[in-house]
Every structure is written in structure tokens, then in C-alpha cells.
Amino acid sequence: MHRIDIISVQPKLMESPLSHSIVQRAKDKGIVEIVLHDLKQFGLGKYKQVDDTVYGGGAGMVIRCEPVFDCINALKAE
């Protein structure tokens, strides 16, 4: 069985697309295991912040590297 870990700021949004069609059939047959991880669990500070100041003045979101590194290190430790 292949395990796929998906790290997301909004993991609930990923549940629906991953529970239909080919992906769901692969999960049902035990070919793949998909595990969703909430990046906010590794966020910084009181509000579990995962984003940082936008560089360049444009719109969008910049993900901080610390929560990503912490999440990946936790996954490697499993």
C-alpha cells in the first residue's frame, strides 16, 4: 500500500475531491492510503499562524517555513 501525506491549511476542503472516482476506488482496494494533515496544528503563536507578510506588495499568501518544516519532521518521526 502506498501512503500519501497531504499537508494543507484547509484539509477539510481536500476531503471531498479525495473521496470520489479513481482515488476512492484505489482507497477501497487498499492500493493507497491518503492522510490529510492540518498545517495549523504546527502554526506559531497564540493563533497558530502559518502565513507571513506578503513580499512585493501583491495579493496572496506566503506560507511560513517553520510550520512546514515542523510538520514534515513530525511525519518523518512516525
Buried (B, 14 or more C-beta within 10 A) or exposed (E): EEEEEEBEBEBEEEEEEBEEEEBEEBBEEEEBEBEBBBBBEBBEEEEEEBBEEEEEEEEEEEEBEBBBEBBBEEEEEE
